[in-house]
Amino acid sequence: MAASEDMLARRLAARLAESGGEPAAHVIVEDVWLAVVEGSLPTGARLPTTRQLAIALGVSPRSVERAYAELERRGVVATRPGEGTFVRLEPPSAEARERHREFAALCRETVARARELGFSVDELLDALADYRATGGRASTRDRS
């Protein structure tokens, strides 16, 4: 891994250690996004391969693949077959950064509240998947 890739892996490892059980893919997406916004990960920077990052973080390669796919969907990175994954996003506007910070805070609050009620993050994700699948209508689990 190049020095910049190693620095990103160390940053992500620290973030995962303090994440309180958030899914690894979510932590990776949020941290890479913030690094781009802050300018510590400039446009054109190469990210570690999914395998390299998974090994460095001690997570499943699938988690890293999901994170990279989400970052690509958001337009933050681009993958060039045979070359790697690179930052392609110019830092977003102040309004977009604030909106994203508020959304991240909402996610953290929702996870914390679910835990207060005795539910795991996985159960929360399952409930959200049910909600999405039913188009926002109450699922059969809600009626029991």
BELURZI-V987521 format. One record per pair of residues at least 6 apart in sequence whose C-alpha atoms are under 7 Angstrom apart, sorted by sequence separation. I is the first residue (numbers start at 1). J is the second residue. D is the distance in Angstrom with one decimal. If there is no record, write none. Layout:
# BELURZI-V987521
i: [I & I]
j: [J & J]
d: [D & D]
This chain:
# BELURZI-V987521
i: [35 & 36 & 54 & 71 & 72 & 79 & 114 & 131 & 54 & 78 & 79 & 16 & 77 & 78 & 131 & 77 & 78 & 130 & 51 & 54 & 77 & 78 & 111 & 114 & 16 & 50 & 76 & 77 & 76 & 77 & 76 & 50 & 75 & 50 & 12 & 12 & 49 & 25 & 29 & 46 & 47 & 24 & 25 & 28 & 46 & 47 & 46 & 25 & 26 & 45 & 46 & 5 & 25 & 29 & 44 & 45 & 5 & 44 & 9 & 13 & 43 & 44 & 42 & 43 & 43 & 1 & 9 & 43 & 9 & 37 & 36 & 37]
j: [41 & 42 & 60 & 77 & 78 & 85 & 120 & 137 & 61 & 85 & 86 & 24 & 85 & 86 & 139 & 86 & 87 & 139 & 61 & 64 & 87 & 88 & 121 & 124 & 27 & 61 & 87 & 88 & 88 & 89 & 89 & 64 & 89 & 65 & 28 & 31 & 84 & 63 & 67 & 84 & 85 & 63 & 64 & 67 & 85 & 86 & 86 & 66 & 67 & 86 & 87 & 47 & 67 & 71 & 86 & 87 & 48 & 87 & 53 & 57 & 87 & 88 & 87 & 88 & 89 & 48 & 56 & 90 & 57 & 91 & 91 & 92]
d: [5.2 & 6.1 & 5.8 & 5.8 & 5.7 & 4.2 & 6.9 & 6.6 & 5.0 & 5.6 & 6.3 & 6.8 & 6.5 & 5.4 & 6.9 & 5.4 & 6.5 & 6.5 & 5.8 & 6.3 & 4.3 & 6.2 & 6.4 & 6.9 & 6.5 & 6.0 & 6.0 & 5.0 & 5.7 & 6.6 & 4.7 & 5.6 & 6.4 & 6.1 & 6.5 & 6.8 & 6.7 & 4.9 & 5.4 & 6.9 & 5.5 & 6.2 & 5.9 & 6.1 & 5.8 & 5.8 & 4.4 & 6.1 & 6.7 & 5.5 & 6.6 & 5.8 & 4.6 & 6.2 & 5.6 & 5.4 & 5.4 & 5.0 & 6.4 & 5.5 & 4.9 & 5.9 & 6.8 & 5.1 & 6.0 & 6.7 & 6.4 & 6.3 & 6.9 & 4.8 & 6.1 & 6.5]
